Amino acid sequence: MSTSTPYRVAVIGAGSIAKWSHIPGFQRLPNCEVVAVCDVNETRARELADSLNVPRTYGDYRLMLNEMRPDIVVVATPNAFHAAMSTAALEAGAHVLCEK
């Protein structure tokens, strides 16, 4: 078994694609740990996080990036927000998977 630290994954957007695809997919990987879910609707983020055992939630992606320092960020939000969120995640040093 590897002793390396798992990649820390954070998801921006708490919709269906995050719930049924991105989070469970990363959780199946032995070298990844989903550490946070962010959504402007914090209640929705908390419900999703609770249902999938993700430890942290945020309502502001910039705060999440600053506090969590994820290695990988999934941007699963409406298209209009992709550029700003992806750019912020890249500038924070994360690899980005942008939905669409």
Stockholm file with secondary structure:
# STOCKHOLM 1.0

chainA/1-100         MSTSTPYRVAVIGAGSIAKWSHIPGFQRLPNCEVVAVCDVNETRARELADSLNVPRTYGDYRLMLNEMRPDIVVVATPNAFHAAMSTAALEAGAHVLCEK
#=GR chainA/1-100 SS CCCSCCEEEEEECCSHHIIIIIHHHHHTSTTEEEEEEECSSHHHHHHHHHHHTCCEEESCHHHHHHHHCCSEEEECSCGGGHHHHHHHHHHTTCEEEECC
#=GC SS_cons         CCCSCCEEEEEECCSHHIIIIIHHHHHTSTTEEEEEEECSSHHHHHHHHHHHTCCEEESCHHHHHHHHCCSEEEECSCGGGHHHHHHHHHHTTCEEEECC
//
